[in-house]
C-alpha cells in the first residue's frame, strides 16, 4: 500500500472512529435521560395518587362478586380520572391498578382503572410477573430500575402503598407507563445520526484524498528523482520550491547527487590516467594477425560499502576530496602489485592481474593487494575522522580464469568478452561473500595455487559452480 493510500485510510478511520464515539456517547446519554424522565413521571404519579385511594374500602372488596359494584366503582373513579389525564403524550400511562398480596405469596388485582372489558383485570384475578424482581413489597414505594418487555410492548412500572385509616398498608397502587414512543424516537435519532455519520465520512474521504495527494506529491517527486539517480542520471536537480522539511530533504538529495556526479567524474579521470600511464594492454579487439592463445588471469572486484551516507553529511566538496584520496590510494596499491585497472560504473574498483604477460604469482599478488586495500581503508578512515551511522568497509571478491589473448606487434591484446566473463564471476564471488558477511572471498581456482600461503577457510554457498574460501583478515594496526 502506498503512503498516499495509507494516509488517506488513516484520516478516514480517524473521522469514522471519532463520529462513532460521538454517536455512541450521544445515544447513551439520550437513552439514560429518557429513562430517568420516565422513572420520575411514573413514580411521581403513583406516589401522588395513592393517598387519594380509600384503604378501608379496598379492604372491604374481598369477593370477586363485588367487581363492578357501587363500592368498586366508587374506589375506581379517582383512578380512572388520573389515567384519563395521563394516557396521552410522549409518555402515556397505559395501566393504573391496585393489587394486594395473598396468603400464599401471590398477588391479586383489586381495582383496574381500564374501562375496556377485554383488557380490564377483574377483582380477584392473579397478577402475573415476568420475574420475582418485578414483584413489589407491601408498604414500600419503588420504581423499576429497567424496562420490562413482553408481548404488549415495553414498560416501566412503579408502586406506592395504599393505607387504611390507621396508616396500615393494605394494598399497592401500580402504574405501567409505555416506553414505545421513546424507543421509537431513539431509533429515529440513531438513524439520523447514522446518516449524518455517513455524510461526514463522505466529506472526510474527499478531504482525505485531497490532503493525502497534497502531502504525498513532494514524496512522489523525490521518489522519481532518486530513481533517476539510480539510473545514473547524476546531473538532475530538484528545484528548491519549498521551505519546509521536504525542501530541506530536496536540498540534501541535491547535495548527494552533486557529490555522486563529482565522484563519477573523478573515477573516470583517474582510471583514464592509469590506463594512459601504466597499462600496456587494451581489453578489447586488435588487428594482430597471430592466432589467439589462452592466458590465465586473476580479477579483483572491490566495492566500497557505506560511503554514500557521507554525501548528505559532508557536502560535495569534502566528499570529492575524500574520494580523490581513496581512489588514488587504491590505484597505487593495484599498480604496486603489478595489476591494471578497468573502469567500473558503480562504486567498485576492478583490477586485472596477469593481463600483460603470463604471471605465475598473480593469485598471490591479487590477495596481497586485497589485504593492502583493506588496511589502507582502515588507515584512511582513522585519518578522516568522520562520524557515520553505518560502518564503511570494502567487500572484495577474487576469481582466476582463462581469457583469450592475441599477440601483436603493438603488444598483447586480451579478448574483451572472455575478460568480461571473468569479471562477472569475480563480482558474483563478492556478492556471495556479502551474504556470508565476508570481507575477502576468493574462488577455488584462485586458492588452489596459494593454499599454503594464506589462511583460507572454506565457506558453504550453493549459488556458485565452484568452492569459495574466506581469507581471514589480519587485525589492522592502530598506530
PyMOL commands that set and color helices and strands:
alter all, ss='L'
color gray80, all
select helices_A, chain A and resi 3-50+55-60+64-66+70-86+132-134+180-230+245-277+309-314+316-336+362-384+416-435+444-447
alter helices_A, ss='H'
color red, helices_A
select strands_A, chain A and resi 93-101+107-112+142-143+148-150+153-163+169-178+292-305+339-342+348-353+393-406+413-414+440-443+456-459+468-471
alter strands_A, ss='S'
color yellow, strands_A
deselect
rebuild
show_as cartoon
